[in-house]
Amino acid sequence: EVQLVESGGGLVQPGRSLRLSCAASGFRFDDFAMHWVRQAPGRGLEWVAGISWSRRDIDYADSVKGRFTISRDNGKNSLYLQMNSLRPEDTALYYCARCWGYNSFFEHWGQGTLVTVSS
Amino acid sequence: DIQMTQSPSSLSASVGDRVTITCRASQGISNYLAWYQQKPGDVPKLLIYDASTLQSGVPSRFSGSGSGTDFTLTISSLQPEDVATYYCQKYNSAPLTFGGGTKVEIK
């Protein structure tokens, strides 16, 4: 069974940093591209960033470009999101999601980890 | 970047009604479109990909159609368990943009 478990969320002050993790199991992690998608409270879904299985392809939403860095460790079956210079508008539930291909649809989602940016 | 516009933003229909949700891309995306269902308090669930392919395990009352810029999600006979917000998503290239969502309620 595919499992994606996010962690690392919490309350952080504006301008500070946070690192999210996503632990994957139940599938061959290095066969799949992985993405982060977020959802602000009461709002819709927003794609944040994606990384191919080889790390050769990486893309970011304009709203986070230059502040967030996506990475992965295939040996640890883990996906990461380093978030710097956080803003109140980054407050959201952050999901990791597995894609069928790099630019593709999201087959499997984690339960999400909540990030709250507030002073 | 390509924008994805869903309509309506919300709708209320009776059990058994046929429901149609529209998603329009600002530029052509071929058939690189997916639909998701998100029930209140739950994780999004993939319903349809490649505009019209039903994901395994999804009830056959759900169907998708369209290509290019105009797409539809149809629920042939609305059921109480279909109360949810529905999102389209394009994936021809990054950014993998979602539509704004359509909230479906029972009248």
HADDOCK unambig.tbl for C-alpha pairs under 7 A between the chains (distance, minus, plus):
assign (segid A and resid 44 and name CA) (segid B and resid 100 and name CA) 5.90 0.50 0.50
assign (segid A and resid 44 and name CA) (segid B and resid 101 and name CA) 6.38 0.50 0.50
assign (segid A and resid 45 and name CA) (segid B and resid 98 and name CA) 6.38 0.50 0.50
assign (segid A and resid 46 and name CA) (segid B and resid 98 and name CA) 6.46 0.50 0.50
assign (segid A and resid 47 and name CA) (segid B and resid 96 and name CA) 6.11 0.50 0.50
assign (segid A and resid 47 and name CA) (segid B and resid 97 and name CA) 6.33 0.50 0.50
assign (segid A and resid 59 and name CA) (segid B and resid 94 and name CA) 6.81 0.50 0.50
assign (segid A and resid 61 and name CA) (segid B and resid 95 and name CA) 6.18 0.50 0.50
assign (segid A and resid 103 and name CA) (segid B and resid 91 and name CA) 5.46 0.50 0.50
assign (segid A and resid 103 and name CA) (segid B and resid 92 and name CA) 6.50 0.50 0.50
assign (segid A and resid 103 and name CA) (segid B and resid 93 and name CA) 5.75 0.50 0.50
assign (segid A and resid 103 and name CA) (segid B and resid 94 and name CA) 6.63 0.50 0.50
assign (segid A and resid 104 and name CA) (segid B and resid 91 and name CA) 5.12 0.50 0.50
assign (segid A and resid 105 and name CA) (segid B and resid 34 and name CA) 6.26 0.50 0.50
assign (segid A and resid 105 and name CA) (segid B and resid 49 and name CA) 6.86 0.50 0.50
assign (segid A and resid 105 and name CA) (segid B and resid 91 and name CA) 6.51 0.50 0.50
assign (segid A and resid 106 and name CA) (segid B and resid 46 and name CA) 6.89 0.50 0.50
assign (segid A and resid 107 and name CA) (segid B and resid 46 and name CA) 6.08 0.50 0.50
assign (segid A and resid 109 and name CA) (segid B and resid 43 and name CA) 6.95 0.50 0.50
assign (segid A and resid 111 and name CA) (segid B and resid 43 and name CA) 6.24 0.50 0.50
